[in-house]
Amino acid sequence: MQQAFQRPDLRVFTDSREMAAFLHAQDWQNANLLMMSSGTFDGLDLNQLAAEVTK
């Protein structure tokens, strides 16, 4: 994916828990997040995740 988009800073996660932990560790002040998936993020509750990371 990084090569296809020519973006070495692109993050690709295959484990939803790892992705959630990464998102919780980020500073989301004045930032945007785009999440793309071919599935359901392994059942991750996206509303809850959004509420947690935007506190």
C-alpha distance matrix in Angstrom:
0.0 3.8 5.4 5.0 6.2 8.1 8.2 9.0 10.5 7.7 8.8 7.5 10.8 12.3 15.8 17.4 20.1 17.8 16.0 19.6 20.9 18.3 19.1 22.8 22.6 21.5 24.0 23.5 26.5 25.8 22.1 19.9 17.2 14.8 13.8 12.0 12.6 13.7 16.6 18.9 17.2 19.6 22.6 22.0 24.7 22.7 26.1 27.2 24.1 24.4 28.0 27.5 25.0 27.0 30.3
3.8 0.0 3.8 5.6 5.5 5.6 5.0 5.2 7.4 5.7 7.9 8.2 11.9 14.2 17.3 18.8 21.0 18.2 16.5 20.0 20.7 17.7 18.7 22.3 21.6 20.2 22.5 22.4 25.2 24.4 20.9 19.2 17.0 15.3 15.0 14.0 15.3 16.9 19.7 21.5 19.4 21.9 24.8 23.8 26.2 24.1 27.3 28.2 24.8 24.8 28.4 27.6 24.7 26.7 29.8
5.4 3.8 0.0 3.8 5.5 4.7 6.5 7.2 10.3 9.3 11.7 11.7 15.3 17.1 20.4 22.2 24.4 21.7 20.2 23.7 24.5 21.5 22.5 26.1 25.3 23.8 26.0 25.9 28.5 27.5 24.0 22.3 20.3 18.4 18.2 16.8 17.9 19.0 22.0 24.3 22.5 24.8 27.9 27.1 29.6 27.5 30.7 31.8 28.4 28.5 32.1 31.4 28.5 30.3 33.5
5.0 5.6 3.8 0.0 3.8 5.5 7.9 9.8 12.2 10.3 12.7 12.3 15.8 17.3 20.8 22.2 24.9 22.7 20.7 24.1 25.4 22.6 23.1 26.8 26.5 24.8 26.9 26.2 28.8 27.5 24.0 21.7 19.7 17.2 17.0 15.0 16.1 16.8 20.2 22.8 21.5 24.0 26.9 26.4 28.8 26.6 29.7 31.2 28.1 27.9 31.6 31.4 28.6 30.2 33.6
6.2 5.5 5.5 3.8 0.0 3.8 5.3 8.4 10.0 8.2 11.3 11.8 15.5 17.7 20.9 21.8 24.4 22.0 19.6 22.8 24.1 21.0 21.1 24.8 24.4 22.4 24.1 23.2 25.5 24.0 20.6 18.5 16.8 14.5 15.0 13.7 15.6 17.0 20.3 22.4 21.1 24.0 26.5 25.6 27.6 25.0 27.8 29.4 26.3 25.6 29.3 29.2 26.2 27.5 31.0
8.1 5.6 4.7 5.5 3.8 0.0 3.8 6.4 9.0 8.7 12.1 13.4 17.2 19.6 22.7 23.8 26.0 23.2 21.1 24.3 25.1 21.8 22.3 25.8 24.9 22.8 24.4 24.0 26.1 24.7 21.4 19.9 18.6 17.0 17.7 16.9 18.9 20.5 23.6 25.6 23.9 26.7 29.3 28.1 30.2 27.6 30.4 31.7 28.3 27.7 31.3 30.8 27.6 28.9 32.2
8.2 5.0 6.5 7.9 5.3 3.8 0.0 3.8 5.3 5.4 9.1 11.2 14.9 17.8 20.5 21.4 23.3 20.4 18.2 21.2 21.8 18.3 18.8 22.3 21.2 19.0 20.7 20.5 22.7 21.5 18.2 16.9 15.7 14.6 15.5 15.4 17.7 19.9 22.6 24.1 22.0 24.9 27.4 25.8 27.7 25.0 27.7 28.8 25.3 24.7 28.1 27.5 24.2 25.5 28.8
9.0 5.2 7.2 9.8 8.4 6.4 3.8 0.0 3.8 5.5 8.3 10.5 14.0 16.9 19.3 20.6 22.1 18.8 17.3 20.4 20.4 16.9 18.2 21.4 19.8 18.2 20.2 20.7 23.0 22.4 19.2 18.4 17.0 16.3 16.9 17.0 18.9 21.1 23.5 24.8 22.2 24.8 27.5 25.8 28.0 25.6 28.5 29.0 25.4 25.2 28.5 27.3 24.1 25.8 28.7
10.5 7.4 10.3 12.2 10.0 9.0 5.3 3.8 0.0 3.8 6.3 9.6 12.8 16.2 18.0 18.8 19.9 16.7 14.8 17.7 17.6 13.9 14.8 18.0 16.4 14.5 16.3 16.9 19.3 18.8 15.6 15.1 13.8 13.8 14.6 15.5 17.8 20.6 22.5 23.3 20.6 23.3 25.7 23.5 25.4 22.9 25.5 26.0 22.3 21.9 25.1 23.9 20.5 22.2 25.0
7.7 5.7 9.3 10.3 8.2 8.7 5.4 5.5 3.8 0.0 3.8 6.6 10.0 13.4 15.6 16.2 17.9 15.1 12.8 15.8 16.5 13.1 13.6 17.2 16.4 14.6 16.8 16.7 19.5 19.0 15.4 14.0 12.0 11.1 11.4 11.9 14.0 16.8 18.8 19.8 17.2 20.1 22.5 20.7 22.7 20.2 23.0 23.8 20.2 20.0 23.4 22.5 19.4 21.2 24.3
8.8 7.9 11.7 12.7 11.3 12.1 9.1 8.3 6.3 3.8 0.0 3.8 6.6 10.2 11.9 12.6 14.2 11.3 9.2 12.4 13.0 9.9 11.0 14.5 13.9 12.9 15.7 15.9 19.1 19.3 15.7 14.3 11.6 11.0 10.2 11.0 12.5 15.4 16.9 17.4 14.5 17.0 19.5 17.6 19.8 17.8 20.8 21.2 17.6 17.9 21.3 20.1 17.3 19.6 22.5
7.5 8.2 11.7 12.3 11.8 13.4 11.2 10.5 9.6 6.6 3.8 0.0 3.8 6.8 9.4 10.6 12.8 10.4 8.6 12.2 13.4 11.1 12.3 15.8 15.9 15.4 18.5 18.4 21.9 22.1 18.4 16.5 13.3 11.9 10.0 9.7 10.2 12.6 14.0 14.9 12.1 14.3 17.2 15.9 18.7 17.1 20.5 20.9 17.6 18.5 21.9 20.9 18.6 21.2 24.1
10.8 11.9 15.3 15.8 15.5 17.2 14.9 14.0 12.8 10.0 6.6 3.8 0.0 3.8 5.6 7.0 9.2 7.2 5.9 9.6 11.0 9.6 11.1 14.2 14.8 15.2 18.6 18.6 22.3 23.1 19.6 17.7 14.3 13.2 10.5 10.5 10.0 12.3 12.6 13.0 9.7 11.3 14.3 13.1 16.1 15.2 18.8 18.8 15.6 17.2 20.4 19.1 17.3 20.4 23.0
12.3 14.2 17.1 17.3 17.7 19.6 17.8 16.9 16.2 13.4 10.2 6.8 3.8 0.0 3.8 6.5 9.1 8.1 7.9 11.2 12.7 12.4 13.9 16.6 17.6 18.4 21.9 21.8 25.6 26.5 22.9 20.9 17.3 15.8 12.7 11.9 10.1 11.4 11.2 11.9 8.9 9.4 12.9 12.6 16.1 15.9 19.7 19.6 16.9 19.0 22.1 20.8 19.7 22.8 25.3
15.8 17.3 20.4 20.8 20.9 22.7 20.5 19.3 18.0 15.6 11.9 9.4 5.6 3.8 0.0 3.8 5.5 5.3 6.3 8.8 10.1 10.8 12.5 14.5 15.8 17.2 20.8 21.0 24.9 26.2 23.0 21.2 17.7 16.9 13.7 13.7 12.0 13.5 12.4 11.9 8.4 8.1 11.3 10.5 14.1 14.5 18.1 17.4 14.8 17.5 20.2 18.5 17.8 21.3 23.3
17.4 18.8 22.2 22.2 21.8 23.8 21.4 20.6 18.8 16.2 12.6 10.6 7.0 6.5 3.8 0.0 3.8 5.4 5.0 6.1 8.6 9.8 10.4 12.2 14.3 15.6 18.9 18.7 22.5 24.0 20.9 19.1 15.5 15.0 11.7 12.4 11.0 13.0 11.3 9.7 6.0 6.2 8.5 7.0 10.4 10.8 14.3 13.6 11.1 13.9 16.5 15.2 14.8 18.1 20.2
20.1 21.0 24.4 24.9 24.4 26.0 23.3 22.1 19.9 17.9 14.2 12.8 9.2 9.1 5.5 3.8 0.0 3.8 5.4 5.1 6.2 8.6 9.8 10.5 12.5 14.7 18.1 18.5 22.2 24.2 21.4 20.2 17.0 17.2 14.4 15.7 14.7 16.8 14.9 13.0 9.5 9.1 10.5 8.4 11.3 12.1 15.1 13.5 11.0 14.2 16.2 14.0 14.0 17.6 19.0
17.8 18.2 21.7 22.7 22.0 23.2 20.4 18.8 16.7 15.1 11.3 10.4 7.2 8.1 5.3 5.4 3.8 0.0 3.8 5.5 5.2 6.2 8.7 10.0 10.8 12.9 16.6 17.4 21.2 23.1 20.2 19.2 16.1 16.5 14.1 15.4 14.9 17.3 16.3 15.0 11.2 11.6 13.6 11.4 14.2 14.2 17.3 15.8 12.7 15.4 17.6 15.3 14.3 18.0 19.6
16.0 16.5 20.2 20.7 19.6 21.1 18.2 17.3 14.8 12.8 9.2 8.6 5.9 7.9 6.3 5.0 5.4 3.8 0.0 3.8 5.5 5.1 6.2 8.7 10.0 11.0 14.5 14.7 18.5 20.1 17.0 15.7 12.4 12.7 10.4 12.1 12.1 15.1 14.3 13.0 9.3 10.8 12.6 10.1 12.5 11.6 14.8 14.0 10.6 12.6 15.4 13.5 12.1 15.5 17.7
19.6 20.0 23.7 24.1 22.8 24.3 21.2 20.4 17.7 15.8 12.4 12.2 9.6 11.2 8.8 6.1 5.1 5.5 3.8 0.0 3.8 5.4 5.1 6.1 8.7 10.2 13.4 13.5 17.2 19.2 16.5 15.5 12.6 13.6 11.5 13.9 14.0 17.0 15.6 13.4 9.9 11.2 11.9 8.6 10.2 9.6 12.2 10.7 7.4 10.0 12.2 10.0 9.2 12.8 14.6
20.9 20.7 24.5 25.4 24.1 25.1 21.8 20.4 17.6 16.5 13.0 13.4 11.0 12.7 10.1 8.6 6.2 5.2 5.5 3.8 0.0 3.8 5.5 5.1 6.4 9.0 12.5 13.6 17.2 19.7 17.3 17.1 14.6 16.1 14.5 16.9 17.2 20.2 19.0 17.1 13.4 14.3 15.2 12.0 13.5 13.2 15.3 13.3 10.0 12.5 14.0 11.1 10.0 13.8 14.9
18.3 17.7 21.5 22.6 21.0 21.8 18.3 16.9 13.9 13.1 9.9 11.1 9.6 12.4 10.8 9.8 8.6 6.2 5.1 5.4 3.8 0.0 3.8 5.5 5.2 6.7 10.5 11.7 15.3 17.4 14.8 14.6 12.3 13.9 12.9 15.4 16.4 19.6 19.1 17.7 14.0 15.7 17.0 13.8 15.4 14.1 16.4 15.1 11.4 12.9 15.0 12.4 10.2 13.6 15.3
19.1 18.7 22.5 23.1 21.1 22.3 18.8 18.2 14.8 13.6 11.0 12.3 11.1 13.9 12.5 10.4 9.8 8.7 6.2 5.1 5.5 3.8 0.0 3.8 5.4 5.4 8.5 8.8 12.6 14.6 11.9 11.6 9.4 11.5 10.8 14.0 15.4 18.9 18.3 16.5 13.3 15.5 16.1 12.6 13.3 11.5 13.3 12.3 8.6 9.3 11.6 9.5 6.9 10.1 12.3
22.8 22.3 26.1 26.8 24.8 25.8 22.3 21.4 18.0 17.2 14.5 15.8 14.2 16.6 14.5 12.2 10.5 10.0 8.7 6.1 5.1 5.5 3.8 0.0 3.8 5.6 8.2 9.1 12.4 15.3 13.4 13.8 12.3 14.8 14.2 17.5 18.6 22.0 21.0 18.7 15.5 17.2 17.3 13.6 13.7 12.5 13.6 11.6 8.3 9.5 10.5 7.5 5.5 9.0 10.1
22.6 21.6 25.3 26.5 24.4 24.9 21.2 19.8 16.4 16.4 13.9 15.9 14.8 17.6 15.8 14.3 12.5 10.8 10.0 8.7 6.4 5.2 5.4 3.8 0.0 3.8 6.9 9.3 12.3 15.2 13.5 14.6 13.5 16.1 16.0 19.2 20.6 24.1 23.5 21.6 18.2 19.9 20.4 16.9 17.4 16.0 17.3 15.4 12.1 12.9 13.9 10.9 8.4 11.3 12.1
21.5 20.2 23.8 24.8 22.4 22.8 19.0 18.2 14.5 14.6 12.9 15.4 15.2 18.4 17.2 15.6 14.7 12.9 11.0 10.2 9.0 6.7 5.4 5.6 3.8 0.0 3.8 6.1 9.1 11.6 9.8 11.2 10.7 13.7 14.4 17.8 19.9 23.5 23.4 21.7 18.6 20.9 21.5 17.9 18.1 16.0 17.1 16.0 12.5 12.2 13.7 11.4 8.0 10.0 11.6
24.0 22.5 26.0 26.9 24.1 24.4 20.7 20.2 16.3 16.8 15.7 18.5 18.6 21.9 20.8 18.9 18.1 16.6 14.5 13.4 12.5 10.5 8.5 8.2 6.9 3.8 0.0 3.8 5.7 8.7 7.9 10.4 11.1 14.7 16.2 19.8 22.2 26.0 25.9 24.1 21.3 23.8 24.0 20.3 20.0 17.5 17.9 17.0 14.0 12.8 13.7 11.9 8.4 8.8 10.2
23.5 22.4 25.9 26.2 23.2 24.0 20.5 20.7 16.9 16.7 15.9 18.4 18.6 21.8 21.0 18.7 18.5 17.4 14.7 13.5 13.6 11.7 8.8 9.1 9.3 6.1 3.8 0.0 3.8 6.1 5.1 7.3 8.4 12.2 14.1 17.8 20.5 24.2 24.2 22.4 20.0 22.8 22.7 19.1 18.4 15.5 15.5 15.3 12.5 10.4 11.6 10.9 7.2 6.6 9.1
26.5 25.2 28.5 28.8 25.5 26.1 22.7 23.0 19.3 19.5 19.1 21.9 22.3 25.6 24.9 22.5 22.2 21.2 18.5 17.2 17.2 15.3 12.6 12.4 12.3 9.1 5.7 3.8 0.0 3.8 5.5 8.7 11.1 14.9 17.2 20.9 23.8 27.5 27.6 25.8 23.6 26.5 26.2 22.6 21.4 18.5 18.0 17.9 15.6 13.0 13.5 13.1 10.0 8.1 9.7
25.8 24.4 27.5 27.5 24.0 24.7 21.5 22.4 18.8 19.0 19.3 22.1 23.1 26.5 26.2 24.0 24.2 23.1 20.1 19.2 19.7 17.4 14.6 15.3 15.2 11.6 8.7 6.1 3.8 0.0 3.8 7.1 10.4 13.8 16.8 20.3 23.5 27.2 27.7 26.2 24.3 27.6 27.3 24.0 22.9 19.5 19.1 19.7 17.5 14.5 15.5 15.8 12.6 10.5 12.7
22.1 20.9 24.0 24.0 20.6 21.4 18.2 19.2 15.6 15.4 15.7 18.4 19.6 22.9 23.0 20.9 21.4 20.2 17.0 16.5 17.3 14.8 11.9 13.4 13.5 9.8 7.9 5.1 5.5 3.8 0.0 3.8 6.9 10.3 13.3 16.7 20.0 23.6 24.3 23.1 21.1 24.4 24.5 21.3 20.6 17.2 17.4 18.2 15.5 12.8 14.7 14.9 11.4 10.2 13.2
19.9 19.2 22.3 21.7 18.5 19.9 16.9 18.4 15.1 14.0 14.3 16.5 17.7 20.9 21.2 19.1 20.2 19.2 15.7 15.5 17.1 14.6 11.6 13.8 14.6 11.2 10.4 7.3 8.7 7.1 3.8 0.0 3.8 6.8 10.0 13.3 16.7 20.3 21.1 20.0 18.4 22.0 22.1 19.2 18.6 14.9 15.5 16.9 14.3 11.6 14.1 14.9 11.6 10.8 14.4
17.2 17.0 20.3 19.7 16.8 18.6 15.7 17.0 13.8 12.0 11.6 13.3 14.3 17.3 17.7 15.5 17.0 16.1 12.4 12.6 14.6 12.3 9.4 12.3 13.5 10.7 11.1 8.4 11.1 10.4 6.9 3.8 0.0 3.8 6.4 9.9 13.2 16.8 17.5 16.5 14.8 18.3 18.7 15.9 15.8 12.2 13.6 15.0 12.1 10.0 13.3 13.8 10.8 11.0 14.8
14.8 15.3 18.4 17.2 14.5 17.0 14.6 16.3 13.8 11.1 11.0 11.9 13.2 15.8 16.9 15.0 17.2 16.5 12.7 13.6 16.1 13.9 11.5 14.8 16.1 13.7 14.7 12.2 14.9 13.8 10.3 6.8 3.8 0.0 3.8 6.6 10.1 13.6 14.8 14.4 13.1 16.9 17.6 15.4 15.7 12.3 14.2 16.2 13.5 11.8 15.4 16.2 13.7 14.2 18.0
13.8 15.0 18.2 17.0 15.0 17.7 15.5 16.9 14.6 11.4 10.2 10.0 10.5 12.7 13.7 11.7 14.4 14.1 10.4 11.5 14.5 12.9 10.8 14.2 16.0 14.4 16.2 14.1 17.2 16.8 13.3 10.0 6.4 3.8 0.0 3.8 6.7 10.4 11.2 10.8 9.4 13.2 14.1 12.3 13.2 10.1 12.8 14.7 12.1 11.4 15.2 15.8 13.8 15.1 18.7
12.0 14.0 16.8 15.0 13.7 16.9 15.4 17.0 15.5 11.9 11.0 9.7 10.5 11.9 13.7 12.4 15.7 15.4 12.1 13.9 16.9 15.4 14.0 17.5 19.2 17.8 19.8 17.8 20.9 20.3 16.7 13.3 9.9 6.6 3.8 0.0 3.8 7.1 8.8 9.7 9.0 12.7 14.1 13.2 14.7 12.2 15.2 17.3 14.9 14.6 18.4 19.1 17.3 18.8 22.3
12.6 15.3 17.9 16.1 15.6 18.9 17.7 18.9 17.8 14.0 12.5 10.2 10.0 10.1 12.0 11.0 14.7 14.9 12.1 14.0 17.2 16.4 15.4 18.6 20.6 19.9 22.2 20.5 23.8 23.5 20.0 16.7 13.2 10.1 6.7 3.8 0.0 3.8 5.2 6.9 6.7 9.9 11.7 11.7 13.8 12.2 15.6 17.5 15.5 16.0 19.6 20.1 18.9 20.8 24.1
13.7 16.9 19.0 16.8 17.0 20.5 19.9 21.1 20.6 16.8 15.4 12.6 12.3 11.4 13.5 13.0 16.8 17.3 15.1 17.0 20.2 19.6 18.9 22.0 24.1 23.5 26.0 24.2 27.5 27.2 23.6 20.3 16.8 13.6 10.4 7.1 3.8 0.0 3.8 7.2 8.3 10.4 12.4 13.5 15.7 14.7 18.0 20.0 18.4 19.1 22.6 23.3 22.4 24.3 27.5
16.6 19.7 22.0 20.2 20.3 23.6 22.6 23.5 22.5 18.8 16.9 14.0 12.6 11.2 12.4 11.3 14.9 16.3 14.3 15.6 19.0 19.1 18.3 21.0 23.5 23.4 25.9 24.2 27.6 27.7 24.3 21.1 17.5 14.8 11.2 8.8 5.2 3.8 0.0 3.8 5.8 7.3 8.8 10.5 12.9 12.6 15.9 17.6 16.5 17.7 20.9 21.6 21.2 23.3 26.2
18.9 21.5 24.3 22.8 22.4 25.6 24.1 24.8 23.3 19.8 17.4 14.9 13.0 11.9 11.9 9.7 13.0 15.0 13.0 13.4 17.1 17.7 16.5 18.7 21.6 21.7 24.1 22.4 25.8 26.2 23.1 20.0 16.5 14.4 10.8 9.7 6.9 7.2 3.8 0.0 3.8 5.3 5.5 7.1 9.2 9.3 12.5 14.1 13.3 14.8 17.8 18.5 18.6 20.7 23.4
17.2 19.4 22.5 21.5 21.1 23.9 22.0 22.2 20.6 17.2 14.5 12.1 9.7 8.9 8.4 6.0 9.5 11.2 9.3 9.9 13.4 14.0 13.3 15.5 18.2 18.6 21.3 20.0 23.6 24.3 21.1 18.4 14.8 13.1 9.4 9.0 6.7 8.3 5.8 3.8 0.0 3.8 5.5 5.5 8.5 8.5 12.2 13.0 11.4 13.4 16.4 16.4 16.2 18.8 21.4
19.6 21.9 24.8 24.0 24.0 26.7 24.9 24.8 23.3 20.1 17.0 14.3 11.3 9.4 8.1 6.2 9.1 11.6 10.8 11.2 14.3 15.7 15.5 17.2 19.9 20.9 23.8 22.8 26.5 27.6 24.4 22.0 18.3 16.9 13.2 12.7 9.9 10.4 7.3 5.3 3.8 0.0 3.8 5.6 9.1 10.5 14.0 14.2 13.1 15.7 18.2 17.9 18.3 21.1 23.3
22.6 24.8 27.9 26.9 26.5 29.3 27.4 27.5 25.7 22.5 19.5 17.2 14.3 12.9 11.3 8.5 10.5 13.6 12.6 11.9 15.2 17.0 16.1 17.3 20.4 21.5 24.0 22.7 26.2 27.3 24.5 22.1 18.7 17.6 14.1 14.1 11.7 12.4 8.8 5.5 5.5 3.8 0.0 3.8 6.3 8.6 11.5 11.7 11.6 14.2 16.3 16.4 17.5 20.0 21.9
22.0 23.8 27.1 26.4 25.6 28.1 25.8 25.8 23.5 20.7 17.6 15.9 13.1 12.6 10.5 7.0 8.4 11.4 10.1 8.6 12.0 13.8 12.6 13.6 16.9 17.9 20.3 19.1 22.6 24.0 21.3 19.2 15.9 15.4 12.3 13.2 11.7 13.5 10.5 7.1 5.5 5.6 3.8 0.0 3.8 5.8 8.9 8.6 7.9 10.8 12.9 12.7 13.7 16.3 18.2
24.7 26.2 29.6 28.8 27.6 30.2 27.7 28.0 25.4 22.7 19.8 18.7 16.1 16.1 14.1 10.4 11.3 14.2 12.5 10.2 13.5 15.4 13.3 13.7 17.4 18.1 20.0 18.4 21.4 22.9 20.6 18.6 15.8 15.7 13.2 14.7 13.8 15.7 12.9 9.2 8.5 9.1 6.3 3.8 0.0 3.8 5.6 5.5 6.2 8.7 10.2 10.8 12.4 14.4 16.1
22.7 24.1 27.5 26.6 25.0 27.6 25.0 25.6 22.9 20.2 17.8 17.1 15.2 15.9 14.5 10.8 12.1 14.2 11.6 9.6 13.2 14.1 11.5 12.5 16.0 16.0 17.5 15.5 18.5 19.5 17.2 14.9 12.2 12.3 10.1 12.2 12.2 14.7 12.6 9.3 8.5 10.5 8.6 5.8 3.8 0.0 3.8 5.4 4.9 6.0 8.5 9.7 10.4 12.0 14.4
26.1 27.3 30.7 29.7 27.8 30.4 27.7 28.5 25.5 23.0 20.8 20.5 18.8 19.7 18.1 14.3 15.1 17.3 14.8 12.2 15.3 16.4 13.3 13.6 17.3 17.1 17.9 15.5 18.0 19.1 17.4 15.5 13.6 14.2 12.8 15.2 15.6 18.0 15.9 12.5 12.2 14.0 11.5 8.9 5.6 3.8 0.0 3.8 5.5 5.2 6.2 8.7 10.2 10.8 12.7
27.2 28.2 31.8 31.2 29.4 31.7 28.8 29.0 26.0 23.8 21.2 20.9 18.8 19.6 17.4 13.6 13.5 15.8 14.0 10.7 13.3 15.1 12.3 11.6 15.4 16.0 17.0 15.3 17.9 19.7 18.2 16.9 15.0 16.2 14.7 17.3 17.5 20.0 17.6 14.1 13.0 14.2 11.7 8.6 5.5 5.4 3.8 0.0 3.8 5.4 5.1 6.2 8.7 10.1 11.1
24.1 24.8 28.4 28.1 26.3 28.3 25.3 25.4 22.3 20.2 17.6 17.6 15.6 16.9 14.8 11.1 11.0 12.7 10.6 7.4 10.0 11.4 8.6 8.3 12.1 12.5 14.0 12.5 15.6 17.5 15.5 14.3 12.1 13.5 12.1 14.9 15.5 18.4 16.5 13.3 11.4 13.1 11.6 7.9 6.2 4.9 5.5 3.8 0.0 3.8 5.4 5.1 6.2 8.6 10.3
24.4 24.8 28.5 27.9 25.6 27.7 24.7 25.2 21.9 20.0 17.9 18.5 17.2 19.0 17.5 13.9 14.2 15.4 12.6 10.0 12.5 12.9 9.3 9.5 12.9 12.2 12.8 10.4 13.0 14.5 12.8 11.6 10.0 11.8 11.4 14.6 16.0 19.1 17.7 14.8 13.4 15.7 14.2 10.8 8.7 6.0 5.2 5.4 3.8 0.0 3.8 5.4 5.4 6.1 8.8
28.0 28.4 32.1 31.6 29.3 31.3 28.1 28.5 25.1 23.4 21.3 21.9 20.4 22.1 20.2 16.5 16.2 17.6 15.4 12.2 14.0 15.0 11.6 10.5 13.9 13.7 13.7 11.6 13.5 15.5 14.7 14.1 13.3 15.4 15.2 18.4 19.6 22.6 20.9 17.8 16.4 18.2 16.3 12.9 10.2 8.5 6.2 5.1 5.4 3.8 0.0 3.8 5.7 5.5 6.5
27.5 27.6 31.4 31.4 29.2 30.8 27.5 27.3 23.9 22.5 20.1 20.9 19.1 20.8 18.5 15.2 14.0 15.3 13.5 10.0 11.1 12.4 9.5 7.5 10.9 11.4 11.9 10.9 13.1 15.8 14.9 14.9 13.8 16.2 15.8 19.1 20.1 23.3 21.6 18.5 16.4 17.9 16.4 12.7 10.8 9.7 8.7 6.2 5.1 5.4 3.8 0.0 3.8 5.6 5.7
25.0 24.7 28.5 28.6 26.2 27.6 24.2 24.1 20.5 19.4 17.3 18.6 17.3 19.7 17.8 14.8 14.0 14.3 12.1 9.2 10.0 10.2 6.9 5.5 8.4 8.0 8.4 7.2 10.0 12.6 11.4 11.6 10.8 13.7 13.8 17.3 18.9 22.4 21.2 18.6 16.2 18.3 17.5 13.7 12.4 10.4 10.2 8.7 6.2 5.4 5.7 3.8 0.0 3.8 5.7
27.0 26.7 30.3 30.2 27.5 28.9 25.5 25.8 22.2 21.2 19.6 21.2 20.4 22.8 21.3 18.1 17.6 18.0 15.5 12.8 13.8 13.6 10.1 9.0 11.3 10.0 8.8 6.6 8.1 10.5 10.2 10.8 11.0 14.2 15.1 18.8 20.8 24.3 23.3 20.7 18.8 21.1 20.0 16.3 14.4 12.0 10.8 10.1 8.6 6.1 5.5 5.6 3.8 0.0 3.8
30.3 29.8 33.5 33.6 31.0 32.2 28.8 28.7 25.0 24.3 22.5 24.1 23.0 25.3 23.3 20.2 19.0 19.6 17.7 14.6 14.9 15.3 12.3 10.1 12.1 11.6 10.2 9.1 9.7 12.7 13.2 14.4 14.8 18.0 18.7 22.3 24.1 27.5 26.2 23.4 21.4 23.3 21.9 18.2 16.1 14.4 12.7 11.1 10.3 8.8 6.5 5.7 5.7 3.8 0.0
